[in-house]
Amino acid sequence: MAGTNETFKEGGIVTKNDMRSVFWRSFPLQASFNYERMQNVGFCYSLLPVLKRLYPEKKEASEALKRHLSFFNTTPQLVTFITGACIAMEEENKKSGDQFDIESIAALKAALMGPIAGIGDSFFWGTFRIIAAGIGCGLAAQGSILGAILFLLIFNIPHYVARWYGLKLGYKSGVGFVEAAQASGMIEILTNCAKVMGLCVVGAMIASMVSFSTPLVLTMGEATVEIQGVFDQLLPSVLPLGLTFGTFALLKKGFKTTTIMFGMIAIGIVGAFFGIL
C-alpha cells in the first residue's frame, strides 16, 4: 500500500504502517490476561511492530520487551493512549541514546493507568455499554434483529474511534495531555457527566424492563382498593425500583447472584400462590 513506509510524524522513526499494526494488535489486549501482571503480555504484543522498528539489535529488543512485560492494567478501549505515549518515549530513547532516562517509560505507564482507567470505565462500562444494552434489549424483546446490531454499533463505534485517535493523541501529546486535563478539572467533569448519563439510562431501564407488580386488593366494607393502582398514582414503577435497590443491596453485602435469583424465584412462587404477586 502506498505511503505505508512514511513516518507517522515529521522527523520520527515509526511509520504509519507500524502504527496501524499497533492499532490492530491492541484488540487482543486481554487474550493473555493473568492475575500476576494482568494485561502485560497483550500490551507488549501490541508494541512489537514498533519495537522491531526501533531496536533491530537482539539485545536492545530483548531489553525493550522486558520493560513492557511489567504490571499493566487499564480500560481496554482506551489502552492505545498509553501505547501511543510509550511509542513516543521509546522513539525518543532511540534518538537520544544514553541521554534518555529509561525508567521514565515505566513511570509514564504507572502514571497513566489510573486516570485512563477512570475515564474509560466511566464511559465504556458505565455509559455506552448500558445505553447499548438498554436499546438493544428493548428491540430484541420485540423480536427485532436490530437489537443485536444496534447494541454492537452503539458500543463499538465510539470504541473504535477512541482506540484509533487515542493512539494518535497519546503519541503526539502523551502525559502532557493528561496532566493538563487533570489540572483543569476536565477529567473529573467528564467522569461525573458519564456517571449521570449512565444512571439516567439505568433508571429508564428499570422502569421499562423490570416487571414487578401486585394484584393484591384490599376490601373495606363495600369499597375495594387496588394496591397496584395506589402505587401507580403515588410513584409509577416504585415496585421495580424497590426490587432493583434491594437486589443491589444484597449484592453489596456479598450475596451471590445465583442465591439472589433462586430467592426471587421462590418469593415469586410463594407470592403467586397467596395472590400477593
C-alpha positions as CSV (number, residue, x, y, z in Angstrom):
1,M,0.0,0.0,0.0
2,A,1.4,3.4,-1.0
3,G,2.6,5.6,1.9
4,T,2.8,2.8,4.5
5,N,6.6,3.4,4.9
6,E,6.1,7.1,5.5
7,T,7.0,8.2,9.1
8,F,4.0,8.9,11.3
9,K,5.3,12.4,12.1
10,E,8.0,14.5,10.6
11,G,11.4,13.6,12.0
12,G,10.2,10.4,13.5
13,I,11.2,6.8,13.0
14,V,7.9,5.0,13.5
15,T,6.0,4.6,10.2
16,K,2.3,4.8,9.5
17,N,2.2,1.1,8.8
18,D,3.8,0.4,12.2
19,M,1.0,2.4,13.9
20,R,-1.7,0.6,12.0
21,S,-0.2,-2.7,13.2
22,V,-0.1,-1.4,16.7
23,F,-3.8,-0.4,16.5
24,W,-5.0,-3.8,15.3
25,R,-2.7,-5.6,17.8
26,S,-4.2,-3.7,20.7
27,F,-7.6,-5.5,20.4
28,P,-6.4,-8.8,22.0
29,L,-5.1,-6.9,25.0
30,Q,-6.7,-9.3,27.5
31,A,-6.2,-12.5,25.5
32,S,-3.3,-13.5,27.8
33,F,-4.7,-11.9,31.0
34,N,-3.1,-13.2,34.1
35,Y,-3.5,-12.4,37.8
36,E,0.1,-11.6,38.4
37,R,0.7,-8.8,35.8
38,M,-2.7,-8.7,34.2
39,Q,-2.6,-7.2,30.7
40,N,1.2,-7.0,30.3
41,V,1.6,-9.7,27.6
42,G,-1.1,-8.1,25.5
43,F,0.4,-4.7,25.9
44,C,3.8,-5.9,24.9
45,Y,2.4,-7.8,21.9
46,S,0.8,-4.6,20.6
47,L,4.1,-2.8,20.8
48,L,6.1,-5.4,18.9
49,P,6.0,-3.7,15.4
50,V,7.4,-0.5,16.8
51,L,10.0,-2.2,19.0
52,K,11.2,-4.2,16.0
53,R,11.5,-1.0,14.0
54,L,13.4,0.9,16.8
55,Y,15.6,-1.9,18.1
56,P,16.8,-4.2,15.3
57,E,19.6,-5.5,17.6
58,K,18.7,-8.5,19.6
59,K,20.0,-7.2,22.9
60,E,18.2,-3.8,22.7
61,A,15.0,-5.6,21.6
62,S,15.0,-8.0,24.5
63,E,15.6,-5.2,27.0
64,A,12.6,-3.3,25.5
65,L,10.4,-6.4,25.7
66,K,11.3,-6.8,29.4
67,R,10.4,-3.2,30.0
68,H,6.9,-3.7,28.7
69,L,6.3,-7.0,30.5
70,S,5.9,-5.3,33.8
71,F,2.5,-5.0,35.5
72,F,-0.1,-3.2,33.4
73,N,-3.9,-2.8,33.7
74,T,-6.3,-0.2,32.3
75,T,-9.6,0.0,30.3
76,P,-9.0,-1.9,27.0
77,Q,-10.9,0.7,24.9
78,L,-8.5,3.5,25.8
79,V,-5.3,1.5,26.1
80,T,-3.9,3.0,22.9
81,F,-3.5,6.4,24.5
82,I,-0.9,4.8,26.8
83,T,0.5,2.8,23.9
84,G,1.0,5.9,21.8
85,A,2.7,7.7,24.7
86,C,5.1,4.8,25.2
87,I,5.9,4.7,21.5
88,A,6.8,8.4,21.6
89,M,9.1,7.7,24.6
90,E,10.7,4.6,23.0
91,E,11.3,6.6,19.9
92,E,12.9,9.4,21.9
93,N,15.0,6.8,23.7
94,K,16.3,5.5,20.4
95,K,17.2,9.0,19.2
96,S,18.8,10.2,22.4
97,G,20.7,7.0,23.3
98,D,22.3,7.1,26.7
99,Q,21.0,10.6,27.4
100,F,17.4,9.3,27.9
101,D,16.1,8.2,31.3
102,I,14.8,4.7,30.5
103,E,13.0,4.4,33.9
104,S,10.7,7.2,32.8
105,I,8.9,4.9,30.4
106,A,7.7,2.6,33.3
107,A,6.9,5.7,35.3
108,L,4.7,7.0,32.5
109,K,2.8,3.8,32.3
110,A,2.2,3.7,36.0
111,A,1.1,7.4,36.0
112,L,-1.4,6.9,33.1
113,M,-3.0,3.6,34.0
114,G,-5.2,5.0,36.8
115,P,-6.6,8.2,35.1
116,I,-7.2,6.4,31.8
117,A,-9.0,3.6,33.6
118,G,-11.2,6.0,35.4
119,I,-12.3,7.8,32.2
120,G,-12.6,4.5,30.2
121,D,-14.6,2.7,32.9
122,S,-17.0,5.6,33.4
123,F,-17.7,6.0,29.7
124,F,-17.5,2.5,28.2
125,W,-18.6,0.2,31.1
126,G,-20.8,2.7,32.9
127,T,-22.4,4.6,30.0
128,F,-22.0,3.3,26.4
129,R,-22.5,-0.4,27.4
130,I,-25.6,0.4,29.4
131,I,-27.1,2.6,26.7
132,A,-26.3,0.0,24.1
133,A,-27.8,-2.8,26.3
134,G,-30.9,-0.7,27.0
135,I,-31.7,0.0,23.3
136,G,-30.6,-3.5,22.2
137,C,-32.6,-5.4,24.8
138,G,-35.7,-3.3,24.1
139,L,-35.6,-4.1,20.4
140,A,-34.6,-7.8,21.0
141,A,-37.5,-8.3,23.3
142,Q,-39.8,-7.3,20.4
143,G,-38.1,-9.9,18.2
144,S,-36.1,-7.5,16.1
145,I,-32.6,-8.3,15.0
146,L,-31.8,-4.6,15.1
147,G,-31.4,-5.1,18.9
148,A,-28.2,-7.1,18.4
149,I,-27.0,-4.9,15.6
150,L,-27.6,-1.6,17.4
151,F,-26.0,-3.0,20.6
152,L,-22.8,-3.7,18.7
153,L,-22.8,-0.4,16.8
154,I,-23.6,1.9,19.8
155,F,-20.8,0.4,21.8
156,N,-18.2,-0.2,19.2
157,I,-18.4,3.0,17.0
158,P,-17.1,5.2,19.9
159,H,-14.8,2.3,20.9
160,Y,-13.0,2.2,17.5
161,V,-12.9,6.0,17.3
162,A,-11.4,6.3,20.8
163,R,-8.9,3.5,20.1
164,W,-7.5,5.0,16.9
165,Y,-7.5,8.7,17.9
166,G,-6.3,7.7,21.4
167,L,-3.2,6.2,19.7
168,K,-2.5,9.3,17.7
169,L,-3.2,11.7,20.7
170,G,-1.0,9.6,23.0
171,Y,1.8,9.6,20.5
172,K,1.7,13.3,19.9
173,S,0.7,14.6,23.4
174,G,1.2,11.8,25.9
175,V,1.4,12.6,29.6
176,G,1.2,16.3,28.9
177,F,-2.4,16.0,27.8
178,V,-3.5,14.0,30.9
179,E,-1.7,16.4,33.2
180,A,-3.4,19.4,31.6
181,A,-6.8,17.7,31.7
182,Q,-6.3,16.9,35.4
183,A,-5.2,20.4,36.2
184,S,-8.2,21.9,34.5
185,G,-10.6,19.5,36.1
186,M,-11.8,18.2,32.7
187,I,-11.3,14.6,33.7
188,E,-13.4,14.9,36.8
189,I,-16.1,16.7,34.8
190,L,-16.2,14.1,32.1
191,T,-16.3,11.3,34.6
192,N,-19.2,12.9,36.5
193,C,-21.1,13.5,33.3
194,A,-20.7,9.9,32.3
195,K,-21.9,8.7,35.7
196,V,-25.0,10.9,35.5
197,M,-25.8,9.7,32.0
198,G,-25.3,6.1,33.0
199,L,-27.6,6.5,36.0
200,C,-30.3,8.1,33.8
201,V,-30.2,5.1,31.4
202,V,-30.3,2.6,34.3
203,G,-33.4,4.4,35.7
204,A,-35.1,4.2,32.3
205,M,-34.2,0.5,32.0
206,I,-35.7,-0.2,35.5
207,A,-39.0,1.4,34.6
208,S,-39.3,-0.3,31.2
209,M,-37.7,-3.7,31.6
210,V,-38.1,-4.8,35.3
211,S,-41.6,-6.3,35.6
212,F,-42.8,-6.4,39.2
213,S,-46.4,-5.7,40.3
214,T,-49.0,-7.0,42.7
215,P,-52.7,-8.0,42.1
216,L,-53.5,-7.5,45.8
217,V,-56.8,-5.9,46.5
218,L,-57.9,-4.6,49.9
219,T,-61.6,-4.7,50.8
220,M,-63.0,-2.3,53.3
221,G,-66.8,-2.8,53.6
222,E,-68.2,-2.3,50.1
223,A,-65.1,-0.4,49.0
224,T,-62.1,-2.1,47.3
225,V,-58.7,-0.7,46.8
226,E,-56.2,-2.0,44.2
227,I,-52.8,-1.7,45.8
228,Q,-51.0,-1.5,42.5
229,G,-53.2,1.4,41.4
230,V,-52.2,3.3,44.6
231,F,-48.6,2.7,43.8
232,D,-49.0,3.8,40.2
233,Q,-50.7,7.1,41.4
234,L,-48.1,7.8,44.0
235,L,-44.9,6.8,42.2
236,P,-45.1,4.7,38.9
237,S,-42.8,1.7,38.8
238,V,-42.0,2.0,42.5
239,L,-42.0,-1.8,43.0
240,P,-39.5,-2.4,40.2
241,L,-37.3,0.3,41.7
242,G,-37.6,-1.2,45.2
243,L,-36.7,-4.6,43.8
244,T,-33.7,-3.2,42.0
245,F,-32.4,-1.4,45.1
246,G,-33.0,-4.5,47.2
247,T,-31.0,-6.6,44.7
248,F,-28.2,-4.1,44.7
249,A,-28.1,-4.0,48.5
250,L,-27.8,-7.8,48.6
251,L,-25.0,-7.8,46.1
252,K,-23.2,-5.1,48.1
253,K,-23.4,-7.4,51.2
254,G,-21.7,-10.2,49.3
255,F,-24.7,-12.4,48.3
256,K,-24.1,-14.5,45.2
257,T,-26.1,-13.7,42.1
258,T,-27.4,-17.3,41.9
259,T,-28.6,-17.1,45.5
260,I,-30.5,-13.9,44.7
261,M,-32.0,-15.4,41.6
262,F,-33.2,-18.6,43.4
263,G,-34.6,-16.4,46.2
264,M,-36.6,-14.3,43.6
265,I,-38.0,-17.4,42.1
266,A,-39.0,-18.8,45.5
267,I,-40.6,-15.5,46.5
268,G,-42.4,-15.3,43.2
269,I,-43.9,-18.8,43.5
270,V,-45.0,-18.2,47.1
271,G,-46.3,-14.7,46.3
272,A,-48.3,-16.0,43.3
273,F,-49.7,-18.9,45.4
274,F,-51.1,-16.5,48.1
275,G,-52.2,-13.9,45.5
276,I,-49.7,-11.3,46.6
277,L,-47.6,-11.2,43.4
